[in-house]
Amino acid sequence: MKKVIIIGGGISGLSAGIYAQKAGFQSIIYEKHHISGGECTEWDR
């Protein structure tokens, strides 16, 4: 099985990981923060 490394656990990185696994790859996502989601984790008004 081929591996894919994804840098960044924002919405795009998480989506890329899902699509990579659906295509038969093993995906590994690296995120520097303790929670994934990027800009989608917080909403300030």
C-alpha positions in Angstrom: 0.0 0.0 0.0 1.4 3.4 -1.0 1.5 6.1 1.7 0.6 9.8 1.4 1.8 12.4 3.9 -0.3 15.5 4.3 1.0 18.6 6.1 -1.8 20.5 7.8 -4.9 19.3 9.5 -7.3 22.0 8.3 -10.4 21.3 6.3 -8.4 20.8 3.1 -5.9 18.5 4.7 -8.6 16.4 6.3 -10.5 16.2 3.0 -7.3 15.2 1.2 -6.8 12.4 3.7 -10.3 11.1 3.2 -10.0 11.1 -0.6 -6.5 9.5 -0.4 -7.9 6.6 1.7 -10.9 6.2 -0.6 -8.4 5.9 -3.5 -6.5 3.1 -1.7 -3.6 5.1 -0.1 -2.6 5.1 3.5 -2.7 8.7 4.6 -0.9 10.3 7.5 -1.9 13.9 8.5 0.5 16.1 10.5 -0.9 19.1 12.4 1.2 21.4 14.6 -1.7 22.3 16.9 -3.4 20.0 19.4 -6.7 20.1 17.5 -7.4 19.6 13.9 -9.7 21.7 11.7 -7.7 24.8 11.1 -9.8 28.0 10.8 -13.0 25.9 11.2 -12.4 25.3 14.9 -13.3 28.7 16.1 -15.9 31.4 15.3 -15.5 34.9 16.7 -18.1 37.6 16.3 
